Amino acid sequence: MCFSASASFTASAVLMPLGLYSTHLARTNKQPNYVPLALVPFFFGVQQFVEGLEWTALDNGRTEPLTTLAGLGFLFFAYCFWMIWIPWSAWSISRSTDSRGLQNRLRWVAIVSTVLGTAFYLPVLFNPPAVQPAVHSTGRLLYDVSNLHSIVHNFVNTEPVGELVYWGFIVLPLIAVADKAVKLFGVLIFVSIFLTWLTYSATFNSVWCFYCAVLSIFVIWIVNRPQLRSAPQA
């Protein structure tokens, strides 16, 4: 979380069990296609735990190798994991709710997002010294990667078009599926993107992931709605 180590670890302690609970609900309701989405709170909990480690390292004078490893771990989620996991989660849900044509389109979107997410993160993974986590003047965590010389990374991380591509691969697959609750989740993520860009653009990665971590609790309702509990198994 963007505020402190204790806040990050507290969020992790809440989100990880909730993610396991939502996964249990999806399985109990015999909706296996919703399991990837149900796991979202759990993985946000893992990401918050990693950021808690980052805070701990910085609070203790940039303890190495914890500072670098935690930075790489957080950016793995921010740059790569969510860009891959969310599209595949939307595709999985579409197998229960949508036409074969939309399923195929979402599958290709997920494949492309997997390639792009991997290409976005690998330059960071192979050049750890370029990642310089620090506490911004606003009191939020800043993951400075300005020294990273990568065409793909710089396009996504600094160019407006590149940022739209990244956000599009996360938001649009959720909005595309027929399930209205999943659509709403996608809209809420878009709102969180806009609010973060408007208020904390300098520390976007950390603050936006916090907003999304809070929003992920909404997934519990998605997988436990009465209409989903009564729906036939896919």
Accessible surface in RSA format (square Angstrom, percent):
REM  Atomic radii and reference values for relative SASA: ProtOr
REM  Chains: A
REM  Algorithm: Lee & Richards
REM  Probe-radius: 1.40
REM  Slices: 20
REM RES _ NUM      All-atoms   Total-Side   Main-Chain    Non-polar    All polar
REM                ABS   REL    ABS   REL    ABS   REL    ABS   REL    ABS   REL
RES MET A   1    22.83  11.8  22.83  15.1   0.00   0.0  16.69  14.2   6.15   8.1
RES CYS A   2     0.27   0.2   0.27   0.3   0.00   0.0   0.00   0.0   0.27   0.3
RES PHE A   3    85.79  42.9  69.82  43.2  15.97  41.6  71.42  43.3  14.38  41.1
RES SER A   4    38.78  32.8  38.62  51.5   0.16   0.4  32.27  68.7   6.51   9.1
RES ALA A   5    17.84  16.4  16.41  25.3   1.43   3.3  16.41  23.1   1.43   3.8
RES SER A   6    78.85  66.6  69.39  92.6   9.45  21.8  52.78 112.4  26.07  36.5
RES ALA A   7    26.31  24.2  17.40  26.8   8.92  20.3  25.52  35.9   0.79   2.1
RES SER A   8     0.00   0.0   0.00   0.0   0.00   0.0   0.00   0.0   0.00   0.0
RES PHE A   9    66.38  33.2  61.45  38.1   4.93  12.8  62.03  37.6   4.35  12.5
RES THR A  10    84.34  60.0  79.58  80.7   4.75  11.3  59.27  79.6  25.07  37.9
RES ALA A  11    12.69  11.7   5.52   8.5   7.16  16.3  12.38  17.4   0.31   0.8
RES SER A  12     4.52   3.8   4.52   6.0   0.00   0.0   1.54   3.3   2.98   4.2
RES ALA A  13    69.40  63.8  48.13  74.3  21.27  48.4  58.98  83.1  10.42  27.6
RES VAL A  14    74.07  48.7  68.34  61.9   5.73  13.8  73.05  63.5   1.01   2.7
RES LEU A  15     6.64   3.7   6.64   4.8   0.00   0.0   6.64   4.7   0.00   0.0
RES MET A  16    58.72  30.4  58.72  38.9   0.00   0.0  47.33  40.2  11.38  15.1
RES PRO A  17    74.41  54.2  67.54  61.6   6.86  24.9  70.40  58.1   4.01  24.9
RES LEU A  18    48.36  26.9  48.23  34.5   0.13   0.3  48.36  34.0   0.00   0.0
RES GLY A  19     0.00   0.0   0.00   N/A   0.00   0.0   0.00   0.0   0.00   0.0
RES LEU A  20   101.23  56.4  95.47  68.3   5.76  14.5  95.95  67.4   5.28  14.2
RES TYR A  21   108.20  50.5 102.78  58.5   5.42  14.1  74.29  55.8  33.91  41.8
RES SER A  22     0.00   0.0   0.00   0.0   0.00   0.0   0.00   0.0   0.00   0.0
RES THR A  23    14.58  10.4  14.58  14.8   0.00   0.0  14.58  19.6   0.00   0.0
RES HIS A  24   108.84  59.5 104.21  72.4   4.62  11.8  64.73  66.7  44.11  51.3
RES LEU A  25    18.49  10.3  18.49  13.2   0.00   0.0  18.49  13.0   0.00   0.0
RES ALA A  26     0.00   0.0   0.00   0.0   0.00   0.0   0.00   0.0   0.00   0.0
RES ARG A  27   148.82  62.5 132.64  67.6  16.18  38.5  50.59  69.1  98.23  59.5
RES THR A  28    82.15  58.4  57.36  58.1  24.79  59.1  62.35  83.7  19.80  29.9
RES ASN A  29    16.43  11.3   8.76   8.5   7.67  18.5   4.77  11.5  11.66  11.3
RES LYS A  30   132.47  64.6 128.83  79.0   3.64   8.7  74.85  67.4  57.62  61.4
RES GLN A  31     2.98   1.7   2.98   2.2   0.00   0.0   0.00   0.0   2.98   2.3
RES PRO A  32    59.29  43.2  51.42  46.9   7.87  28.6  51.55  42.6   7.74  48.1
RES ASN A  33    13.11   9.0  12.64  12.2   0.48   1.2   0.54   1.3  12.57  12.2
RES TYR A  34     1.58   0.7   1.58   0.9   0.00   0.0   0.54   0.4   1.03   1.3
RES VAL A  35    12.81   8.4  12.81  11.6   0.00   0.0  12.81  11.1   0.00   0.0
RES PRO A  36    31.90  23.2  31.64  28.8   0.26   0.9  31.90  26.3   0.00   0.0
RES LEU A  37     0.16   0.1   0.00   0.0   0.16   0.4   0.00   0.0   0.16   0.4
RES ALA A  38     0.00   0.0   0.00   0.0   0.00   0.0   0.00   0.0   0.00   0.0
RES LEU A  39    37.13  20.7  37.13  26.6   0.00   0.0  37.13  26.1   0.00   0.0
RES VAL A  40     0.44   0.3   0.44   0.4   0.00   0.0   0.44   0.4   0.00   0.0
RES PRO A  41     0.00   0.0   0.00   0.0   0.00   0.0   0.00   0.0   0.00   0.0
RES PHE A  42    43.57  21.8  43.57  27.0   0.00   0.0  43.57  26.4   0.00   0.0
RES PHE A  43    41.28  20.7  41.28  25.6   0.00   0.0  41.28  25.0   0.00   0.0
RES PHE A  44    11.51   5.8  11.51   7.1   0.00   0.0  11.51   7.0   0.00   0.0
RES GLY A  45     0.00   0.0   0.00   N/A   0.00   0.0   0.00   0.0   0.00   0.0
RES VAL A  46    39.49  26.0  39.01  35.3   0.49   1.2  39.49  34.3   0.00   0.0
RES GLN A  47     0.00   0.0   0.00   0.0   0.00   0.0   0.00   0.0   0.00   0.0
RES GLN A  48     0.00   0.0   0.00   0.0   0.00   0.0   0.00   0.0   0.00   0.0
RES PHE A  49    92.83  46.4  92.83  57.5   0.00   0.0  92.83  56.3   0.00   0.0
RES VAL A  50    22.60  14.9  22.60  20.5   0.00   0.0  22.60  19.6   0.00   0.0
RES GLU A  51     0.00   0.0   0.00   0.0   0.00   0.0   0.00   0.0   0.00   0.0
RES GLY A  52     0.00   0.0   0.00   N/A   0.00   0.0   0.00   0.0   0.00   0.0
RES LEU A  53    52.98  29.5  52.98  37.9   0.00   0.0  52.98  37.2   0.00   0.0
RES GLU A  54     0.00   0.0   0.00   0.0   0.00   0.0   0.00   0.0   0.00   0.0
RES TRP A  55    15.95   6.4  15.95   7.7   0.00   0.0  15.95   8.5   0.00   0.0
RES THR A  56    47.78  34.0  45.30  45.9   2.48   5.9  43.13  57.9   4.65   7.0
RES ALA A  57     0.37   0.3   0.00   0.0   0.37   0.8   0.37   0.5   0.00   0.0
RES LEU A  58    23.58  13.1   7.61   5.4  15.97  40.2   7.90   5.5  15.68  42.2
RES ASP A  59    96.61  67.7  59.36  59.1  37.25  88.1  28.70  67.5  67.92  67.7
RES ASN A  60   101.55  70.0  72.48  70.0  29.07  70.0  22.56  54.3  79.00  76.4
RES GLY A  61    63.65  78.5   0.00   N/A  63.65  78.5  37.21 102.1  26.43  59.2
RES ARG A  62    93.65  39.3  84.99  43.3   8.66  20.6  55.00  75.2  38.65  23.4
RES THR A  63    60.33  42.9  53.18  53.9   7.15  17.0  52.97  71.1   7.36  11.1
RES GLU A  64    98.25  56.4  70.46  53.3  27.79  66.2  55.33 107.0  42.92  35.0
RES PRO A  65    91.35  66.6  90.76  82.7   0.59   2.1  91.27  75.4   0.08   0.5
RES LEU A  66    53.69  29.9  52.37  37.5   1.31   3.3  53.59  37.6   0.09   0.3
RES THR A  67     0.29   0.2   0.29   0.3   0.00   0.0   0.29   0.4   0.00   0.0
RES THR A  68    31.80  22.6  31.54  32.0   0.26   0.6  15.57  20.9  16.23  24.5
RES LEU A  69   106.85  59.5  98.90  70.8   7.96  20.0  99.22  69.7   7.64  20.5
RES ALA A  70     4.25   3.9   0.05   0.1   4.20   9.5   3.99   5.6   0.26   0.7
RES GLY A  71     0.00   0.0   0.00   N/A   0.00   0.0   0.00   0.0   0.00   0.0
RES LEU A  72    16.96   9.4  16.92  12.1   0.04   0.1  16.96  11.9   0.00   0.0
RES GLY A  73    21.81  26.9   0.00   N/A  21.81  26.9  21.45  58.9   0.36   0.8
RES PHE A  74     0.00   0.0   0.00   0.0   0.00   0.0   0.00   0.0   0.00   0.0
RES LEU A  75     0.00   0.0   0.00   0.0   0.00   0.0   0.00   0.0   0.00   0.0
RES PHE A  76    74.05  37.0  74.05  45.9   0.00   0.0  74.05  44.9   0.00   0.0
RES PHE A  77    16.79   8.4  16.79  10.4   0.00   0.0  16.79  10.2   0.00   0.0
RES ALA A  78     3.42   3.1   1.85   2.9   1.57   3.6   1.94   2.7   1.48   3.9
RES TYR A  79     3.40   1.6   3.40   1.9   0.00   0.0   3.29   2.5   0.12   0.1
RES CYS A  80     8.88   6.7   8.88   9.9   0.00   0.0   0.00   0.0   8.88   9.6
RES PHE A  81    27.12  13.6  26.28  16.3   0.84   2.2  27.09  16.4   0.03   0.1
RES TRP A  82     6.32   2.5   6.32   3.1   0.00   0.0   6.32   3.4   0.00   0.0
RES MET A  83     2.16   1.1   2.16   1.4   0.00   0.0   1.85   1.6   0.31   0.4
RES ILE A  84    38.01  21.6  38.01  28.3   0.00   0.0  38.01  27.4   0.00   0.0
RES TRP A  85    60.74  24.4  60.23  29.2   0.51   1.2  60.43  32.2   0.31   0.5
RES ILE A  86     5.31   3.0   5.31   4.0   0.00   0.0   5.31   3.8   0.00   0.0
RES PRO A  87     0.49   0.4   0.18   0.2   0.31   1.1   0.18   0.1   0.31   1.9
RES TRP A  88    76.47  30.7  75.13  36.4   1.34   3.1  69.51  37.1   6.96  11.3
RES SER A  89     0.19   0.2   0.11   0.1   0.09   0.2   0.00   0.0   0.19   0.3
RES ALA A  90     0.00   0.0   0.00   0.0   0.00   0.0   0.00   0.0   0.00   0.0
RES TRP A  91    50.33  20.2  50.33  24.4   0.00   0.0  47.13  25.1   3.20   5.2
RES SER A  92     4.93   4.2   4.93   6.6   0.00   0.0   3.31   7.0   1.62   2.3
RES ILE A  93     0.00   0.0   0.00   0.0   0.00   0.0   0.00   0.0   0.00   0.0
RES SER A  94     0.00   0.0   0.00   0.0   0.00   0.0   0.00   0.0   0.00   0.0
RES ARG A  95   112.00  47.0  89.38  45.6  22.62  53.8  21.82  29.8  90.18  54.7
RES SER A  96    44.52  37.6   7.47  10.0  37.05  85.3  12.49  26.6  32.03  44.9
RES THR A  97    49.84  35.4  20.17  20.4  29.67  70.7  29.33  39.4  20.51  31.0
RES ASP A  98    27.90  19.5   7.28   7.2  20.63  48.8   7.71  18.1  20.19  20.1
RES SER A  99    72.88  61.6  55.11  73.6  17.77  40.9  54.54 116.1  18.34  25.7
RES ARG A 100   172.26  72.3 165.42  84.3   6.85  16.3  55.41  75.7 116.85  70.8
RES GLY A 101    32.66  40.3   0.00   N/A  32.66  40.3  26.56  72.9   6.10  13.7
RES LEU A 102    29.45  16.4  29.45  21.1   0.00   0.0  29.45  20.7   0.00   0.0
RES GLN A 103    24.82  13.9  24.75  18.1   0.07   0.2   2.17   4.6  22.65  17.2
RES ASN A 104    55.20  38.1  54.72  52.9   0.47   1.1  14.66  35.3  40.54  39.2
RES ARG A 105   146.25  61.4 142.41  72.6   3.84   9.1  69.88  95.5  76.37  46.3
RES LEU A 106     7.35   4.1   7.00   5.0   0.35   0.9   7.00   4.9   0.35   1.0
RES ARG A 107    96.38  40.5  96.38  49.1   0.00   0.0  18.29  25.0  78.09  47.3
RES TRP A 108   156.66  62.9 156.43  75.7   0.23   0.5 136.29  72.7  20.37  33.0
RES VAL A 109    49.49  32.6  47.04  42.6   2.46   5.9  49.49  43.0   0.00   0.0
RES ALA A 110     0.00   0.0   0.00   0.0   0.00   0.0   0.00   0.0   0.00   0.0
RES ILE A 111    63.09  35.9  62.22  46.4   0.86   2.1  62.96  45.3   0.12   0.3
RES VAL A 112    66.16  43.5  64.70  58.6   1.46   3.5  66.16  57.5   0.00   0.0
RES SER A 113     0.00   0.0   0.00   0.0   0.00   0.0   0.00   0.0   0.00   0.0
RES THR A 114    42.14  30.0  42.14  42.7   0.00   0.0  42.14  56.6   0.00   0.0
RES VAL A 115    93.96  61.8  88.96  80.5   4.99  12.0  92.80  80.6   1.16   3.1
RES LEU A 116    59.32  33.0  58.45  41.8   0.87   2.2  58.45  41.0   0.87   2.3
RES GLY A 117     0.00   0.0   0.00   N/A   0.00   0.0   0.00   0.0   0.00   0.0
RES THR A 118    52.48  37.3  51.71  52.4   0.77   1.8  41.45  55.7  11.03  16.7
RES ALA A 119    34.50  31.7  26.77  41.3   7.72  17.6  32.16  45.3   2.34   6.2
RES PHE A 120     5.10   2.6   5.10   3.2   0.00   0.0   5.10   3.1   0.00   0.0
RES TYR A 121    17.90   8.4  17.90  10.2   0.00   0.0  11.89   8.9   6.00   7.4
RES LEU A 122    66.16  36.8  66.16  47.3   0.00   0.0  66.16  46.5   0.00   0.0
RES PRO A 123    32.98  24.0  22.79  20.8  10.19  37.0  31.80  26.3   1.18   7.4
RES VAL A 124     0.00   0.0   0.00   0.0   0.00   0.0   0.00   0.0   0.00   0.0
RES LEU A 125    73.65  41.0  66.72  47.7   6.93  17.4  66.72  46.9   6.93  18.6
RES PHE A 126   154.59  77.3 124.03  76.8  30.56  79.5 127.71  77.4  26.87  76.9
RES ASN A 127    57.67  39.8  56.46  54.6   1.21   2.9  14.71  35.4  42.96  41.5
RES PRO A 128    41.10  30.0  40.83  37.2   0.27   1.0  40.83  33.7   0.27   1.7
RES PRO A 129    97.94  71.4  81.89  74.6  16.06  58.4  91.83  75.8   6.11  38.0
RES ALA A 130     5.61   5.2   1.25   1.9   4.35   9.9   4.77   6.7   0.83   2.2
RES VAL A 131     3.61   2.4   0.02   0.0   3.60   8.7   0.02   0.0   3.60   9.8
RES GLN A 132    70.84  39.6  70.42  51.5   0.42   1.0  23.91  50.9  46.93  35.6
RES PRO A 133     1.22   0.9   1.14   1.0   0.08   0.3   1.14   0.9   0.08   0.5
RES ALA A 134    41.03  37.7  39.27  60.6   1.75   4.0  41.03  57.8   0.00   0.0
RES VAL A 135    73.80  48.6  47.12  42.7  26.68  64.3  47.12  40.9  26.68  72.4
RES HIS A 136    48.42  26.5  39.78  27.6   8.64  22.1  25.67  26.5  22.74  26.5
RES SER A 137   115.09  97.3  65.91  88.0  49.17 113.3  61.35 130.6  53.74  75.3
RES THR A 138    65.35  46.5  43.98  44.6  21.36  50.9  53.50  71.9  11.85  17.9
RES GLY A 139    32.61  40.2   0.00   N/A  32.61  40.2  26.38  72.4   6.23  14.0
RES ARG A 140    48.10  20.2  48.10  24.5   0.00   0.0   0.03   0.0  48.07  29.1
RES LEU A 141     0.90   0.5   0.30   0.2   0.60   1.5   0.30   0.2   0.60   1.6
RES LEU A 142    51.82  28.9  51.37  36.8   0.46   1.1  51.66  36.3   0.17   0.5
RES TYR A 143    10.48   4.9   0.77   0.4   9.71  25.3   0.77   0.6   9.71  12.0
RES ASP A 144    51.13  35.8  47.85  47.6   3.27   7.7   9.26  21.8  41.87  41.8
RES VAL A 145     9.23   6.1   5.85   5.3   3.39   8.2   5.85   5.1   3.39   9.2
RES SER A 146    88.11  74.5  52.76  70.4  35.35  81.4  53.58 114.1  34.54  48.4
RES ASN A 147    92.18  63.6  86.78  83.9   5.41  13.0  16.56  39.9  75.62  73.1
RES LEU A 148     4.85   2.7   3.63   2.6   1.22   3.1   3.63   2.5   1.22   3.3
RES HIS A 149   167.85  91.7 135.31  94.1  32.53  83.2  97.04 100.0  70.81  82.4
RES SER A 150    16.85  14.2   8.55  11.4   8.29  19.1  11.06  23.6   5.78   8.1
RES ILE A 151   158.29  90.1 147.40 109.8  10.88  26.2 151.74 109.3   6.55  17.8
RES VAL A 152    60.70  39.9  57.55  52.1   3.14   7.6  60.29  52.4   0.41   1.1
RES HIS A 153     1.19   0.7   1.19   0.8   0.00   0.0   1.18   1.2   0.01   0.0
RES ASN A 154    54.74  37.7  54.43  52.6   0.31   0.7  19.18  46.2  35.56  34.4
RES PHE A 155    83.38  41.7  80.50  49.9   2.89   7.5  82.78  50.2   0.60   1.7
RES VAL A 156    16.47  10.8  14.23  12.9   2.25   5.4  14.23  12.4   2.25   6.1
RES ASN A 157    47.41  32.7  32.40  31.3  15.02  36.2   2.08   5.0  45.33  43.8
RES THR A 158    85.69  60.9  59.92  60.8  25.77  61.4  58.61  78.7  27.08  40.9
RES GLU A 159    83.79  48.1  83.79  63.4   0.00   0.0  15.63  30.2  68.16  55.7
RES PRO A 160    92.58  67.5  89.82  81.9   2.76  10.0  91.82  75.8   0.77   4.8
RES VAL A 161    94.09  61.9  94.09  85.2   0.00   0.0  94.09  81.8   0.00   0.0
RES GLY A 162     0.00   0.0   0.00   N/A   0.00   0.0   0.00   0.0   0.00   0.0
RES GLU A 163    47.07  27.0  46.26  35.0   0.81   1.9  11.02  21.3  36.05  29.4
RES LEU A 164   113.06  63.0 106.35  76.1   6.71  16.9 106.60  74.9   6.46  17.4
RES VAL A 165    52.97  34.9  45.34  41.0   7.62  18.4  52.48  45.6   0.48   1.3
RES TYR A 166    15.32   7.2  15.21   8.7   0.11   0.3  14.07  10.6   1.25   1.5
RES TRP A 167    38.78  15.6  38.61  18.7   0.17   0.4  35.19  18.8   3.59   5.8
RES GLY A 168    17.10  21.1   0.00   N/A  17.10  21.1  15.82  43.4   1.28   2.9
RES PHE A 169    36.97  18.5  34.56  21.4   2.40   6.3  36.71  22.3   0.26   0.7
RES ILE A 170     3.24   1.8   3.24   2.4   0.00   0.0   3.24   2.3   0.00   0.0
RES VAL A 171     6.99   4.6   6.99   6.3   0.00   0.0   6.99   6.1   0.00   0.0
RES LEU A 172   113.76  63.4 111.66  79.9   2.10   5.3 111.99  78.6   1.78   4.8
RES PRO A 173     4.53   3.3   2.59   2.4   1.94   7.1   4.53   3.7   0.00   0.0
RES LEU A 174     0.00   0.0   0.00   0.0   0.00   0.0   0.00   0.0   0.00   0.0
RES ILE A 175    56.88  32.4  56.55  42.1   0.33   0.8  56.55  40.7   0.33   0.9
RES ALA A 176    41.96  38.6  21.07  32.5  20.89  47.5  30.81  43.4  11.15  29.5
RES VAL A 177     0.00   0.0   0.00   0.0   0.00   0.0   0.00   0.0   0.00   0.0
RES ALA A 178    52.57  48.3  35.20  54.3  17.37  39.5  41.42  58.3  11.15  29.5
RES ASP A 179    15.27  10.7   5.82   5.8   9.45  22.3  11.34  26.7   3.93   3.9
RES LYS A 180   171.53  83.7 163.16 100.1   8.37  19.9 105.36  94.8  66.18  70.5
RES ALA A 181     5.94   5.5   1.14   1.8   4.80  10.9   4.34   6.1   1.60   4.2
RES VAL A 182     0.00   0.0   0.00   0.0   0.00   0.0   0.00   0.0   0.00   0.0
RES LYS A 183    69.25  33.8  69.25  42.5   0.00   0.0  44.88  40.4  24.37  26.0
RES LEU A 184    81.35  45.3  78.52  56.2   2.83   7.1  81.02  56.9   0.32   0.9
RES PHE A 185     2.62   1.3   2.62   1.6   0.00   0.0   2.62   1.6   0.00   0.0
RES GLY A 186     0.00   0.0   0.00   N/A   0.00   0.0   0.00   0.0   0.00   0.0
RES VAL A 187    65.61  43.2  65.06  58.9   0.54   1.3  65.61  57.0   0.00   0.0
RES LEU A 188    52.44  29.2  50.82  36.4   1.62   4.1  50.82  35.7   1.62   4.4
RES ILE A 189     7.36   4.2   7.36   5.5   0.00   0.0   7.36   5.3   0.00   0.0
RES PHE A 190   110.05  55.1 110.05  68.2   0.00   0.0 110.05  66.7   0.00   0.0
RES VAL A 191    64.96  42.7  63.86  57.8   1.10   2.7  64.96  56.4   0.00   0.0
RES SER A 192     6.29   5.3   3.96   5.3   2.33   5.4   6.27  13.4   0.02   0.0
RES ILE A 193     3.06   1.7   3.06   2.3   0.00   0.0   3.06   2.2   0.00   0.0
RES PHE A 194    99.27  49.7  96.15  59.6   3.12   8.1  99.27  60.2   0.00   0.0
RES LEU A 195    83.36  46.4  83.36  59.6   0.00   0.0  83.36  58.5   0.00   0.0
RES THR A 196     0.00   0.0   0.00   0.0   0.00   0.0   0.00   0.0   0.00   0.0
RES TRP A 197   127.67  51.2 122.15  59.1   5.52  13.0 100.08  53.4  27.59  44.8
RES LEU A 198   109.03  60.7  81.08  58.0  27.94  70.2  82.47  57.9  26.56  71.5
RES THR A 199    81.99  58.3  51.56  52.3  30.43  72.5  56.46  75.8  25.53  38.6
RES TYR A 200    60.14  28.1  55.22  31.4   4.91  12.8  28.65  21.5  31.49  38.8
RES SER A 201    69.54  58.8  52.10  69.5  17.45  40.2  18.31  39.0  51.23  71.8
RES ALA A 202    57.64  53.0  35.50  54.8  22.14  50.4  47.59  67.0  10.05  26.6
RES THR A 203     4.46   3.2   1.55   1.6   2.91   6.9   3.22   4.3   1.24   1.9
RES PHE A 204    31.83  15.9  29.61  18.3   2.22   5.8  29.61  18.0   2.22   6.4
RES ASN A 205    31.40  21.7  29.72  28.7   1.68   4.0   2.77   6.7  28.62  27.7
RES SER A 206     0.56   0.5   0.00   0.0   0.56   1.3   0.00   0.0   0.56   0.8
RES VAL A 207     3.03   2.0   3.03   2.7   0.00   0.0   3.03   2.6   0.00   0.0
RES TRP A 208    10.40   4.2  10.40   5.0   0.00   0.0  10.40   5.5   0.00   0.0
RES CYS A 209     1.47   1.1   1.14   1.3   0.33   0.8   0.33   0.8   1.14   1.2
RES PHE A 210    31.60  15.8  31.60  19.6   0.00   0.0  31.60  19.2   0.00   0.0
RES TYR A 211    64.68  30.2  63.08  35.9   1.60   4.2  39.35  29.6  25.33  31.2
RES CYS A 212     6.46   4.9   5.74   6.4   0.72   1.7   2.29   5.8   4.17   4.5
RES ALA A 213     1.60   1.5   1.60   2.5   0.00   0.0   1.60   2.3   0.00   0.0
RES VAL A 214    78.32  51.5  73.30  66.4   5.02  12.1  74.63  64.8   3.69  10.0
RES LEU A 215    38.94  21.7  36.36  26.0   2.58   6.5  38.94  27.3   0.00   0.0
RES SER A 216     0.00   0.0   0.00   0.0   0.00   0.0   0.00   0.0   0.00   0.0
RES ILE A 217    72.04  41.0  69.31  51.6   2.73   6.6  69.31  49.9   2.73   7.4
RES PHE A 218    46.95  23.5  38.18  23.6   8.77  22.8  45.12  27.4   1.83   5.2
RES VAL A 219     0.00   0.0   0.00   0.0   0.00   0.0   0.00   0.0   0.00   0.0
RES ILE A 220    30.30  17.2  30.30  22.6   0.00   0.0  30.30  21.8   0.00   0.0
RES TRP A 221   124.64  50.0 119.62  57.9   5.02  11.8 102.92  54.9  21.71  35.2
RES ILE A 222     0.00   0.0   0.00   0.0   0.00   0.0   0.00   0.0   0.00   0.0
RES VAL A 223     0.00   0.0   0.00   0.0   0.00   0.0   0.00   0.0   0.00   0.0
RES ASN A 224    46.41  32.0  41.57  40.2   4.83  11.6   2.87   6.9  43.53  42.1
RES ARG A 225    13.57   5.7  13.09   6.7   0.48   1.1   1.25   1.7  12.32   7.5
RES PRO A 226    84.45  61.5  80.38  73.3   4.06  14.8  81.53  67.3   2.92  18.1
RES GLN A 227   107.48  60.1  95.75  70.0  11.73  27.9  54.03 115.0  53.45  40.5
RES LEU A 228    12.42   6.9  11.68   8.4   0.74   1.9  12.42   8.7   0.00   0.0
RES ARG A 229   115.25  48.4  92.57  47.2  22.68  54.0  30.57  41.8  84.67  51.3
RES SER A 230    93.98  79.4  57.90  77.3  36.08  83.1  51.64 110.0  42.34  59.3
RES ALA A 231    36.61  33.7  22.95  35.4  13.66  31.1  27.42  38.6   9.19  24.4
RES PRO A 232   119.38  87.0 101.14  92.2  18.24  66.3 112.58  92.9   6.80  42.3
RES GLN A 233   112.75  63.0  83.49  61.0  29.25  69.7  18.42  39.2  94.32  71.5
RES ALA A 234    68.75  63.2   8.01  12.4  60.74 138.2  45.34  63.9  23.41  62.0
END  Absolute sums over single chains surface
CHAIN  1 A    10421.5       8998.9       1422.6       7570.5       2851.0
END  Absolute sums over all chains
TOTAL         10421.5       8998.9       1422.6       7570.5       2851.0
